[in-house]
Amino acid sequence: MASKPSCHILVCASFRVSGDPKGVCHKKGSTGLLQYIEEGLLDRGIDGLVCATGCMKQCDDGPIMVVYPQGHWYKAVDSEDKIDEILEACENGGAAEDHLLFK
C-alpha cells in the first residue's frame, strides 16, 4: 500500500469545466514549472506530490501554487527562484512569507 505524501502541491493550470485553459496562470508558464517543482521535491528529499489543477479563481495574482497540508497559497509563482524559496520553506516547516497570497 502506498503511503500518504507529507506535502501536496497544487499548481493552477487554468482549466475550466469545459477543459479549455482560459485563465492566466498557464499563459504565465505555470505548467512549464511542474517538472522543476517535482525535481525540487526529489532533490530535497521531500515526500511530496505535484498536481496541475483547474482554475483557482485568483487570476489577478497568478500563477497560483497551493501547498497542503499547510494551506499556504502563493501568488505570482513564475520563476525557479520563487519555487526554490517556497520549497525551502516547506522543507523547514514554514512559509515563504514574501510570496503568500493570503497572510
Secondary structure, 3 states (H helix, E strand, C coil): CCCCCCEEEEEEEEECCCCCECCCCCCCCCHHHHHHHHHHHHHHCCCEEEEEEECCCCHHHCCCEEEECCCEEECCCCCHHHHHHHHHHHHCCCCCHHHECCC
